[in-house]
Amino acid sequence: MTTTPSTGPPEGPLEPAFLEFASAFMRGLNTARLYASGHELFKKNIQALHVRFREVLGEREFLFIGCARESVFLEGTFYPAKDTFYLNPTQGT
């Protein structure tokens, strides 16, 4: 069966479990860049990533996630990427 990705606006915000997984993924990735695999902080963040991944996976057999500069592709829908650490001084957010 072939599916066509949605190119329109997303049907709603990403589910909270996926947002938590994305945050855990970034923490794990950044920790892996800075610390050896035996370091306690690395182990802690990778364990948290594993827990979040299992939560977002749920009953699915697999989870397809695509990342690009301006968007995230999840389960057949493109979502605009947003840097949660960026503070825009002109908009106050």
N, C-alpha and C positions, 0 to 999 in steps of 0.2 A: 504494500500500500504506500502510495506517495502522498506526502502532505506538502502544502504550500505555506510558507511562513506568512504571518500577518504583517502587512506593511503599514497598516493604519495605526491609530493610537492604541496603546494597551487598554485592555478591558478594565483595568483597575490597578491599584498599587500592587507591588510584589507582596507575597505573603510574608508575614513576620519571620517565619522559620528560615526563608531564603535570605532575608536581610541579615539575620544573625549568622547564617552560614557564610555569607560574603564577608562580613566583618571578621569572623574567625579565620577565614581563608587568608585575608590580608595580614592579620596578625601572625599567622603561621608562616607565611611567605617572608615577611619582614624579619621575623625571628630567625628563620633559616639562613637568611643572608648574613646575619650578624653573629650567630653562635654556632658552635659545634653541635652535632647531633646528640652528644651526651650531656649537654648543658641542661640544667633543671628547667630554665625558662622555655627552652626549645621543646622539651618533653611536655611541659604543661600546656603550651599553645597547640601542639600537634594533637594531644589528647582531646582538647576542647574542640579542635577542628573535626576530629573523628566523630565526636558526639553530635555536633551540629550537622555534619554530613548525613549521619544515620537518621536524624530527625527530618531533614528536608527530603531525603530519599523516601521515607515512609514505606508504602507498599509497592512503590515502583520497582521495576526490575533494573532500570537504568535512568539516569538523569542527563539530559543533553544541555550543556551550557556553553554558549559562545561569547567571547569577550572581544570587543573592538574599542577603538579610541572613544567613540561617541555613543556606544550602545552596548547593551547586554541582550543576548538572545537566550530565552529560556522557554522550553516547552512550546516552541512554535510561535513565540511572540517577541518582537523587539521592544526593549525598554530603553529610554534615554539614560545614559550614564550620568551619575551625579557624584561629585567629589564631596563627601560628607565633612572633610576637614577644611574645605575652602570657605573663607569668610569674605563675602563681597562687601566692602565698606560702603559702596554706593547704595546698596539695597538693604543693609542691616541684617543680612542672613548669611 
